[in-house]
Amino acid sequence: MAITDVAAYAHLSDADLEAFALELDAIRRDIEASRGEQDSAYIRRAIVFQRFLDVAARLLIAGSRGKVGWVLGTGALAVAKSIENMELGHNIGHGQWDWMNDPEIHSSTWEWDMAGVSSHWRFSHNYRHHVYTNVVGVDDDLGFGVLRVTRDQKWQRSHLLSPLRNIALAIMFEWGIAAHGLHSEHERATTAAQKSAITKALLRKVARQAGKDYVFFPVLSLRRWRRTLKANVVANLLRNVWANVVIACGHFADGAEKFEPAALEGETKPEWYLRQMLGSANFDAGAVLAFLSGNLCYQIEHHLFPDLPSNRYAEIAQRVRALCAGYDLPYTTGPLVRQYLLTFRTIFKLSVPDRFLSATSDDAPETASEYKFRTVNTLRVPGESSGQTRRRGLVTATRG
């Protein structure tokens, strides 16, 4: 089963948990106090670069005659779309730059280059996912409703198709996000009129998006419209697959834990911090790869501080990693290829009934709980009464 008692799973006492949260609060205060011109210059440069790359890519696609020009232009367009999707659309939508009070770079006004409506996504993602991260039956992003990523999701015959669903989801990722946002908005709508307005908003956005990529730009290319149309289709496909890879690595890799709804009962801020940290995973990246992923290679830091500027995540990561080491907590990360292959392993493995799986439901790479430590000897905490003990730290206990 998934984790029910987050603190018990992490082997933290109440005092440890409070101290842990205070140190994370200190990180937030330090970053908020130091936000300034360098940060605002960063996001403005990112916007200019993305727009320049988009224009240059489209000119290269339309103006070049050979295959090399088409491949380079299409690749550049895919990169521009990926940057807009993650470093701009995703992070601006989280309110990371709202402190600038710039109406053009604000979560309430930015509309991203994707089929889904930004406002729909902000509710389903910023609220449903980030507040209730990896809580089974509450976080709709846990498998996106089509993939089984924990044994706590009851196996159904349709899960046999999960490997194929995963490929289809990667290819159609922007449309999946659009449908996901529509579903979340419909769930909170109270009248038929509201649902109708929500649906119409999505249809208008889809029409604009499809019209731009599949009608407007091809028409501008005149007789070479097929060349441009093909490039736009491929660029969107590459952007979709890349976004899917980044998201999967941050949420479905081994070490990104899952939680029972009971973990939310009376949840404190320190426990929320801990759940975010244990429920996320990073992948190793340099500056270029971090930028291309919207700095979501730092998914742990993003889930701890979703509204802090993304360009500060590398700095925050150093402090969070040291904090994990100090409290004997895991800091889940690894090479991008390895992390993604782990998500594939989970999806393939959980596509079959549990009776074919080897590990227990409390001690599997993709599903764990505090009950995996039933047989672990406890280690007395100095200064506590004789009746109070706790186990070793989580990293040590897992290895032992």
N, C-alpha and C positions, 0 to 999 in steps of 0.2 A: 504494500500500500504506500501511498505518498506520505510525506511528512505532516504530522499533526502538531507536534510541539517543536517549533523552530529552535528555541533556545536549548532544549534538551538534545536535539539532534546535533547542534553545534558545540555541545559540551561547554556552554557558558553559564556561569552563575548569574544571579540577578545583578550583582555588583559589576561583574565583567561586562554584562550587556549594557548597563548604563554608561560605564566608562567608554566602551566601544562607540556608542552613539554620540557621546560628547566629543570624541575626537573627529567623527565624521561631521558633526555640526561645525567644528572649528575649521575644517577644510572648506565647507560651504561659505562661512563668513569671510575667510581669507580671499577666496576667489571673487565673491561679490564686492568686497572692499577694493579689490585691485582691478576690476573691470574699467576699461577706459579707452583712450584713443587707439591704442594698438589693436584692441579687439574689434572696434568698429571699423578700423581700416582693413582688418583681415576680411571681414565678411563683405565689405564693399569691393575689395580686390577679387574675392572669389566670384562675386556676381559678374563683374566686368570680364573676368577671364572666361567664365562659362558662356557668356553671351558672345564674346569674340570667337571662341572655339566653335560654337554652334553656327555662326554666320560663315566662318572660314570653311567648315566642313561642308555646308550646303553649297557654297560656291565651288568647292573642289569637285563635289559630286556632279554638279550641273555643267561645270566648265571643262573638266578633263574628258579625254576621249578613250583612254585605255583602261584596262582592268585594274592596273596599279592605282590610278587616281581614284577609281571607284572604291577599291578596298580601303585605301587610306582615308578617303572622305567618310565612308560609312563607319569605319572604326572611330574616327574623331567625333562623329555625330553621336555614336553610342556612348562615348566617354562624356561628352557634353550633357547628354540626357541623364547619365548616371550621377554626375555632379549635381545637376539641378534637382534630381529626385531625392538624393540623400543629404549631401552637404548643405543644400539650400532648402528645398521643400520640406523635408523631414525635420530638420533642425530649427528652421524658422517657425514651422508649425508647432513646435514644442514651446515656443515663447523664449527661446534662448537669446534673442536679440531685442525683445520687447523693451528692455531697460534703456535702449537708445532713443525711444520715443520717435522713431522714424516711421511715418505712416506707410512707406513703401516697403519696409523690411519689418513687418509686424505679423504676428500669428493670426490676427483677425483679418488681414487684407491679402496675404500672399496666396495666390492660387497656383498650384504646381502643374508641371507639364506631364500630367497623368490623367487617365480616364476618370478616376474617382474625384468626387468633390472634396476639397480640402477640409471643409467644415464637418463633413460626414466622418472623414478619417480622424479628425482631431478628437471626436468623442469616442469612437471605437478604439482608438490607439492610446491617446493620452490618458483617458479615464479607464475604460474597460480593461485595457492591457496593463498599463503602467501602475495603476493602483492595485490591481488584483493579479499581479504577475504569476503565471504558472499555477494558479489555483484551479484544480480540476473542476469543471462544470461552471466556473465563473469567468475565467479568462478565455474569451472566444479565440484568441490567437494561439492557444495551445493545440497545435495541429491544424489550425484554421478550419476546423469542422470537417476535414476530409482525410486527415492523416492520424494514425494512432502512434503517439510518441511516448506513452506511458502505459503500464499494465493496469493502471487505475481507470483507463478508458476501456469499457467493456468491449471485448472482441466481437465483431460481427462479420458475416461472410463477405460483406462489401470491402472489408479491410484487406482481403486477398489482392485487391487491385491497388493497394496503397503505393507500390513502386511506380506503377503507371500514372496514378494520380499525381504523384510528386513531380514527375516529368512534365505532365500537363500543367500543373500549377506554376512551375518555373517559367514555362513558355508564355502562359497567360497571366502572369503575376499582377500586372496593373489592373486587369479586369477582375481578378479575384479580390483585390483590395477594394475596388469600386463596389462589388457585390457585397463584400463584408461590411463596408460602411453603410450601405443601403439597409442591410439587415439590422444593424445596430440602431439606426435612426428610426426604422419602422417599429422596433421593439419599444422604444420610449415614446413614440407618438401615441396620442390618446384619442384622436378622431380620424375618421376616414379622409377628411379634408387635409389634415396634416400629412398623412401618408401619401396622398396624391401630390401635394406640393413637394415633398421630399423626392418622390419618383421623377417628377418633372424636372427638378433641379439636376438630377443625375443625367437624365436624357439630354438636357441642354448642354451639359458639360461634355458628354460623350460625342454629341454632334459637333461641338467646337473642336474637340481634340482630333476626332477622325477627319473632320474637314480640313484642318490645318495640315496634318501629315499625309493624308491620302488623296486630297483634292487640291488644296491651295498651292502647296509647293510643287507637286507634279505639274500643275497647269502652268506655273511660272517657267517651267523647263521647256515648254512648247513641245517640239517634236521629240524631245528626249525625256518625255514624262515617264516612260516605263523605267528608265534608269533611276530617276529620282524616287519613284514609288517603291521600287525594289529596295533601294537604300534605306528608306524610312521604315519599311517593314522589318528589315534586318536589324537596324539600329534599335528599334523598339524591342525586338526579340532579345538582343544582347543585353540591353538595359534591364529587362525583366528577369533574365536568368541571373545576372550579377546581383540584383537586389535580393532575389530569392536565396542565393548563396550566402550573402552577408547576414540576412535575417535568420536563416537556418543555423548557421554557425553560432550565433549569439544565444539561441534559445533551445536547440534540440541536441547539441553535442553532449557527450558524457560529462557529468559534473554540473549541468544545469538542472537543478533539482525541481521536483514537482510537489505540490502541497494540497492537503485536504482542506475543504471549506472550513472545518473546525479551527484551522490555524488563524482564521480571521476573527474569531470570537474574542473580543476584548483586546485585539492586537494593539500594542503600544508602538510609538514611533521607533524605539530601538529594535523591536521585533520586525517592523516593516523594513528598516534598513537591512537587517540580517536576511530577511526573505529575498529582498532584491539582489543582494550579493550572492546568495547561494543559488538563486534561480537563473543566473546569467552566466555567460561564458564569453571570453575574449578570443581573438586570434592574433598572432604575432604579426606586426606590420611596421614598416618604415614610414617615413613622412608621406611619400607619394601614395602608397597603398592605403594609408589612413585617410588621406584626402579623398581618394576615389571611393572609399567606403562610407563617406560622411562621418569619419571618425567613429563609426560603429564597430570597428575592431575593438574599441574600448566599451563593450556592451555593459560590463559590470559598472563602470563609472557612469555610463549613461543612465542606467537604471537607478543608481543611487542619487544622481543629480541630473534629471532629464532636462531641466531648464537652465543649466549653466552652459556657457558658450562652448561649442564643440572643439574649438582650437585650444582649449585649456585642458582637454581630457588627458593628453600625454603627461602633463604636469601633475594632474590629479592622480593619475594611475601610479606614479611613483610612491605617493603617500599612502594610497589605498593598499598597495602591495605590501609595503612595510607594516601597515596596520594589521593586515592578515597574518603576516609572519609573527607579529607580536602576540596575537591571540590564538596562534596555532590553528588558523582557519585556512581552507584551501583558496587559492587564487587560480581559478580555472582558465587556462590559456594554452595555446599550442600553435603550430604552423597551420596556415589556412587550409591547405590540402588535407592534412590529418583531421582537423576539426570537421571539415565537410564530409569526409569519408565516414566519420563516426555517426553523423546524422543519417547517412545512407544506411549504415549498418542497423541503426535503430529502426528505421522505417521498414527495411526488409524483414528484420527479425520479428517485429510486432505485427506484421501482416498475417502471421500464422497464429493459431490458437495457443493459449498459454501452456497447454500440456506438452507442447513440443519444445518449450524453452527450458533451459537448464537452471539458471540461478533462481533464487526465491524472489518473491514480489517485494521483499524488504531489502534485498541486497543485490540488485542488478545494476549494470552500468547506467541504464536509463531510468531506473525507478528505485528509490531507496527511502528508508524511513528510520526513525529513531530506534525501531525494534531490531535493527540489524546489530545493535550493540548490547543485546540482552545478556550475552555471555562474556562481555568485556569486563575485566576487573575495574573497580572504581579506584580513584586516587584521591586521598583525603586532601582537602584544601587547608593549608595552615591557617590557624586562627578560628576555624569554624568549629562548632560544637561537635562532640563525638558522634552524634546521630546524623550529621549532615556531611555527605560526601558527594563528589562529582567525579565523572570519568576524566580521563586524560583529554587533551585537546583533540579536536576533530581530525586533524591531519595525522597525529600520532595514533589515535584510536583506529583510524581507517587502515593505516599501515600494519597495525598490530593485530 
